[in-house]
Amino acid sequence: MQDKNAFDISSEFAWVKVQVDDSGLGPRLLIQDMRTGRVGYLDALELEMLAWTPHESLAWLVNPAFSRWRSHDDQSMPSFMEPIEGFGAGPEDHSDANGTP
């Protein structure tokens, strides 16, 4: 039976199911890729960031060459996605992008 709070969004390029998920520590948006079954979650802060981000800044996320078309063995990231040295790393985390201390 279809959840009345879930709905599908589709285009010629993608098909996702979207619904509010309350099973975590707080409400979040559940997004399921209907082609693969892969599920992702966005919390309120992540959704607010999307509302404030200029659309053209998100264009690289839509390019499937950066994620969906990569093999599962290739875990490397494009250089612009690698962590910025010193940003977001806690005092105990002094490893480089490859996990080497």
Secondary structure, DSSP 8 states (H G I E B T S, - for coil): ---TT-EEEE-SS-EEEEEEE-SSSS-EEEEEETTT--EEEE-HHHHHHHHHS-GGGGHHHH-GGGTTTS-TT-----GGGS--TTSS--TT----TTS--
